Amino acid sequence: MDIEQSDLYESLKKIFGFNQFKGLQEDVVSSILNDKNTFVIMPTGGGKSLCYQLPALMKEGTAIVVSPLIALMKNQVDAIRGISENQGIAHVLNSSLNKTEISQVKSDIESGVTKLLYVAPESLIKEEYVAFLRAQKISFVAIDEAHCISEWGHDFRPEYRNLRTIIKQIDNVPIIGLTATATEKVQEDILKTLGMTDANVYKASFNRPNLFYEVRPKTKDVEKDIIRFIKQHTGKSGIIYCLSRKKVEEVSQILQVNGINAVPYHAGLDAKSRAKHQDMFLMEDCDVVVATIAFGMGIDKPDVRFVIHHDIPKSLESYYQETGRAGRDGGEGYCLTFYSYKDIEKLEKFMANKPVAEQEVGHALLQEVVGYAETSMNRRKYLLHYFGEEFDAVNGDGADMDDNMRNPKKKMEAQNEVAILLGVIRDTNEMYKPKEIVNTLVGKENALLKSHKTNCQSFFGIGKEHNHHYWMALIRQVLVADLIRKEIEQYGVIKLTEKGKAFLEQPHSFMMTENHVYATDDDGTIITVSKAKSVGVDDKLVSMLKDLRKKVGKQLGVPPFAVFQDPSINDMALKYPITIDELSKVHGVGEGKARKYGKEFIKLIGKYVDENEIMRPDDLIVKSTGVNSGLKLYIIQNTDRKLPLEDIAKSKGLEMPELIKEMEAIVFSGTKLNIDYALDDLLDEDQQEEIHEYFMDAETDKIQDALDEFDGDYDDEELRLMRIKFTSEVAN
C-alpha cells in the first residue's frame, strides 16, 4: 500500500488530533502500511499503541492485536471508540464475553466495521475463532508486550510461543511485534520465535530523563520509611510493588491505618474489586495502589509521581517496566527501591523447585538486579547499558537524576586489577560466567573449575587480596565500560571485546567506584531507620517539643539534650506517643527516661493530637533500643563488677568502638551505667571536670563539636566515655 506522506499526516490529524509524530512513530507506521514485518522496541510512554492503531484504521480489513492484559485491552478499545462514531470500530475477544456479545463482534468484523480486534493469546488458540478469522480480511497481526514470547523476558507466557503457527493458519499477513523493554537476548528470541528475522527493527531510546532513581537499604522498619516518604509527597499518586499478595494486603492496611488513602491490587482479588480499585486510582479517589509485581496493572495514568519497590523485582526488565509507570506526562517521577540481599536469597530459594534451565535463567537475571542495586556508578548509565544503549554519564539528559550522582562514592585507581581480570578471562579461554571468574581470582575451588583444571593454573588465586564483592563490582564496571561483554547465545559467559583486548596490550588508568554495602553502616553497625535522617516528621510539633525540652532542662539545671536527644524528639513527632508506655518505645527513650521526664511531653503531644485531629500510627510504634537484651544485661552486670572495658568487649567479640556504641544505646534509653573506674584510669579529676562542664553548657552533645572545642586535647574515645558518664548521671 503506497501512501503519500501528506495522507499520513492528514490521517494522524483527523483521527488522533496530532500535528506531529513522536520519535520513531512515523517510520514504524510507514513500515506497516508497506506490509513489512516490523519490530518495535519503545519504552513505556513512548506512544507504542499509535504505531499499530493508525495503520489499522487506514488499511483495509481488520487488524488483530494480541495482548496479555484484559484491563489494557479494555482501555484501548474505549480510547478507539472515543474517536469514532461507530462502537464496532474496535472490539475485544476474550473469556469475559457472553454468546450474544461474541456474535455481535463477529457480525461487525464480517461487515467490515471493525478495524481493531483485541485478542488474548488463549482465545486465539481456540479452533472456532481461528476458523472464523481465516474467512475474514485481516490487515496484519500486532503482538503487544512481545517480550512475553521470550523466557528471558520478564513476563514469559508459554501460550505466546505458538503464536507464529496460529497466525500462519489464519493468513499470511505481516506481523508487528511491540515491546517496551528488551535486551539483545530477548530481541533475538522474539524475532526467531515469530519467524521474522527479516523484520524492520525500530528501537527508541530507553532514557526517561525525568525519572529519579534511588536504592535504599531495606531495614525491618521499611513500612515506616515508606510512610515517611508518602507523607513527604502528600496528595501525589503513587504505586508500591510487593512480591506477594500477603505483603500487598499488609502494606495497604498499614498505610490505611496511618491515614494514607491506599488500596490493594493483586490477582487474588475478585475481578469486581480489581476493577473498582483501578478506577479509584484513575479517578483519584485514592492516592496509592499497592500491587503485586506478578500482576500487570495495565494502568495508563500519566501523573503517577512515585513508584516504590518494597521488594526487589526478579529482573531489570521488570524494574524498568514498573518504574516506567512514573511520570509518563514528562513531569516528576521518583523511583525508590528498598534493597536487601536477603530478598535475593529468598527469590533464589523459590526457584529451587523449577527445572534446571529455568533456574539458570532466573539466577542470571537476578544477578543483573543485584548489580544494579549495589552499583555506585551512574544508575541510568548502568540501566541503559543493560538494554544495549550508550549513555553519557556527564552530559546525558538526566545524568544527575539518581542517588549515586547526588552523593558520589569514592573512586580508586584499578588499572592493575582490570589487567588481572581481563588476563584471567583470556587465560581461561573466555568460557566462564562472572561467578567462576571471581572464584578463579580469589582461589575458591568448585567442581566446574576442577573439571577444566583451572585450579591447577599459575593464575589461580591471583586476586585473593580482594574479596569476591570487589571483583564482582569490578566486572560490572568493566562490562559497562565495554571492555568485556556477555555472550548472547550462552547467556552470561564473559568475552573480551576489541576494546578489552587493546587494554591488555596497553593498560591505562581505570577509576573504579567503590560499591555500596547494603548490610551495614560505614562503621560496621547494622543500619536502622532511627539512624537514618529523620524525614516526614511533624515540624510544628518538633519545635513545640524542643521548647518544652529547653524549659524542663532549665528547671532541672541540665542541658536540653540531656532530657531527650534530637532523634528521640523527631521520633515523637512521627509516632505521637500519648502514654508513658508508648513514650518508652520511642527511639532512645526507654522506661527509666519515660518515667523521669515523660509526663509533660505526653500531655503536650496528647493535646496537639486532639487539636489537629491527627491519625496516630499506633501499630508503627516499635521498640528499637538498638541493643539486644542479653548483651545489654551483660554490659550492665560487668560494669557493676568493674571489669575492664577491654575485657568486656573481648569476651563478646566486640571492638572497643562497638562496645562504646552499645553502652551509648543503654544510657541514651534511660538506664544508668557506672564507668567511673574505667574513666579514672584514662583521665584525672580536673580533665573529667573540664569535659563535664563542657557538656553542661553545650548546645548539643555531638562528639564532633566537642572534638572541635578541645582541639586535640582529648580523643574520640575519651569524649564518648565521658558523654556516657555525663548522660548517666545528669540525664538518667
Secondary structure, DSSP 4 states (H G I P E B T S, - for coil): ----HHHHHHHIIIII--SS--TTHHHHHHHHHTT--EEEE--TTS-HHHHHHHHHHHSSSEEEEE-S-HHHHHHHHHHHHTT-S-GGGEEEESTT--HHHHHHHHHHHHTT--SEEEE-HHHHT-HHHHHHHHTS-EEEEEESSGGGG-TTSTT--GGGGGHHHHHHHH----EEEEES---HHHHHHHHHHTT-TT-EEEE-----TTEEEEEEE--TTHHHHHHHHHHHTTT-EEEEEESSHHHHHHHHHHHHHTT--EEEE-TTS-HHHHHHHHHHHHTTS-SEEEEETTS------TTEEEEEESS--SSHHHHHHHHTTS-TTSS-EEEEEEE-HHHHHHHHHHHTTS-HHHHHHHHHHHHHHHHHHH--S-HHHHHHHHTT----TTTSTTTT-BHHHHSPPPEEE-HHHHHHHHHHHHHTTT---HHHHHHHHHT---HHHHHTTGGGSTTTTTTTTS-HHHHHHHHHHHHHTTSEEE-TTTTT-EEE-HHHHHHHHS----EEEPPP-SSB-TTSSBP-TTTSPP-S--HHHHHHHHHHHHHHHHHHTS-HHHHS-HHHHHHHHHH---SHHHHTTSTTTHHHHHHHHHHHHHHHHHHHHHHTT----GGG-----SS-HHHHHHHHHHHHTT--HHHHHHHTT--HHHHHHHHHHHHHTT-----HHHHHHHS-HHHHHHHHHHHHH-S---HHHHHHHHTTSS-HHHHHHHHHHHIIIII-
